[in-house]
Amino acid sequence: MIRLTDVDRVFHVGDERVFALKAVTLSVAAGEYVAVMGPSGSGKSTLLNIMGLLDRPTRGAYLIDGVNTTELTDTEQALVRRDRIGFVFQFFHLIPRLTAAQNIELPLILAGVEAGRRKERVSEALKALGIQDRSRHRPDQLSGGQRQKVAIARAVVMRPSVILADEPTGNLDRSSGMEVVQILEGLHRSGMTLILVTHDPALGSRAKRKVILEDGKIVSDT
């Protein structure tokens, strides 16, 4: 499903080369539940951005479903990202002027799904997340937990094979955070691959597999 081989990600700060990732090799099989952990600055989010095709490695190869994405154009990468990967972020990244339903519908519009089918898929997503009664609310009219549910619904409305979650509970209270975790784990049980970046040891311990990064390198994979 996912394979990174000898991946480096280098940033230039003045005249200095800074390795955010160094010689990272990692495989994730379809249907796995993986927690990516490590201290701040260890490269967790950089790794997730590369797996999500939001960034390109400086060196090395990244394959998803056998396709070497490092050889794809930006447009080709965007299509892979749209069709196969769902994102859940700490800060939701919802469009403020759109309602919950409109935020969820946006990926379907961009994919050219016809209007009637879009409405069905949005309704299914709202119902699955238990937020039908918030469909006409804008993000500023929703609680943090409700906003994250909208973000999850938007992430899965295209029915991706992989969910990438970057600190999905980091901006929520404990109760809302646990509800979001249970939703993500339910998606995993339905067959989706779940890769979760977290600082929280309790959350990381729920995953079947834990990958720990330090200074841009994988130091543990259990």
Secondary structure, 3 states (H helix, E strand, C coil): CEEEEEEEEEEEECCEEEEEEEEEEEEECCCCEEEEECCCCCCHHHHHHHHCCCCCCCEEEEEECCEEHHHCCHHHHHHHHHHHEEEEECCCCCCCCCCHHHHHHHHHHHCCCCHHHHHHHHHHHHHHHCCHHHCCCCHHHCCHHHHHHHHHHHHHCCCCCEEEEECCCCCCCHHHHHHHHHHHHHHHHCCCEEEEECCCHHHHCCCCEEEEEECCEEEEEC
